[in-house]
Amino acid sequence: MTEVDATRAPEALEGRLPQCRSCGAPLRVTFVDLGMSPLCETFLAADELNRMEPFYPLHVYVCERCFLVQLEEYVSPEGIFGDYPYFSSYSDSWLQHADGLAESMVTRLDLGPNDLVVELGSNDGYLLRYFIARGVPVLGIEPAGNVAQVAIDQGIRTRVEFFGQATAASLRTEGYRANLVVGNNVLAQVPDLNGFVEGISVILADHGTVSLEFPHLVRLVEGNQFDTIYHEHFSYFSLVAVERVLESHGLTVFDVEELPTHGGSLRVLARPAADSTRPVLPSVTALRDREVALGLLDPTYYLTFASKVEETKRALLEFLIQARRAGRSIVGYGAPGKGNTLLNYCGIRTDFLQYTVDRNPHKQGRFLPGTHIPIHHPERIKETKPDYVLILPWNLKDEIAHQLAYVREWSGRLVVPIPEVTVLDA
């Protein structure tokens, strides 16, 4: 039996297999199986610790027809995003990124007071505030009411609802046509991918632009970033996969940029296929050719990832076991979704990680899902002076290392788990 065959579901199960959310083909090839895990943004109050906690499979497939990497939908978007604890504005580096995006788009597209920017998954208004500051009208669409309210309180026009084809049609009836549609790290969080992208094409002006940012699958594989897999992320995109999704709804990618955010992301710019005024730039052809050369149109490309993940788990546990046996204290920094995937997959609980801290007051005083590790204010680190601080949002390690420079006062050190366990001086 070949390696490919070993990862493919038997033909007898064909009728019961999940289907690709993009092209509808049966999903038979496993990308990685991270076992069972709770929803990564479901933080627990103290009185919830003794209740039953639901766990769902983190079994990721790759479609052999369109090469979209994806999870099944185990929980509805309403169940995930109805009351969401993630607020974008608590990351200084992400705010700088948002300001830069607004400046770039206003300049490149010559946006002004007669244009409209619509952001899908607008969170707490972290991005739209920068368009407003530049005199460009905005509309945010955000399903999490608690998060959207923060934007509304700042005077940022925001609709509290899930975006899709029906919402787009309603907005278009009301007269909304977007000169720029922005979706930063939202495409991955949409189970009805076709309905979402069709909605973009409906609300987009005839010469409008779509800007979509998402973690790049190539960087996920190269950087061993398995912790970015969680139930809130239904899909994981390469350029070749996202082009196929957009093309099926009349949208053409005409530019792409590789970004350092979230461990390595893509920003694709797309336009209506009928708008021939903007040709496809060499950046698109170059990256597409690179992905093809790497083998992204061959199922075998996806089959080595699982073994890398397993080795990372073993290495991290070895480090933690040796440190604890030596009497060293270890705490965490951050309570991101990716951290909860890492901790649950590796079976790391308070026997290894005494607590973690987070700047988000909505998480402080609560407990991580699955592992029940307590979340404190960052000042807790100064009070307890741990030997090691495990940085869970490793994509922000430079920003966090700057914030934690003081741990060198007691010879504390920082630990980064991804792509491999690395110990740093503060």
Secondary structure, DSSP 8 states (H G I E B T S, - for coil): --HHHHTB--GGGGGGS-B-TTT--B--EEEEEEEEE--TT--B-GGGTTS----EEEEEEE-TTT--EEE---S-HHHHHSS----GGG-HHHHHHHHHHHHHHHHHHT--TT--EEEES-TTSTTHHHHHHTT--EEEE-S-HHHHHHHHHTT--EE-S--SHHHHHHHHHTT--EEEEEEES-GGG-SSHHHHHHHHHHHEEEEEEEEEEEEBHHHHHHTT-GGG--TT--EEB-HHHHHHHHHTTTEEEEEEEEE-GGGSEEEEEEEETT-TTS---HHHHHHHHHHHHHTTTSGGGGGSHHHHHHHHHHHHHHHHHHHHHTT--EEEE---HHHHHHHHHHT--TTT---EE-S-TTTTTSB-TTT--BEE-THHHHHH--SEEEESSGGGHHHHHHHTGGGGGGT-EEEE-SSS-EEEE-
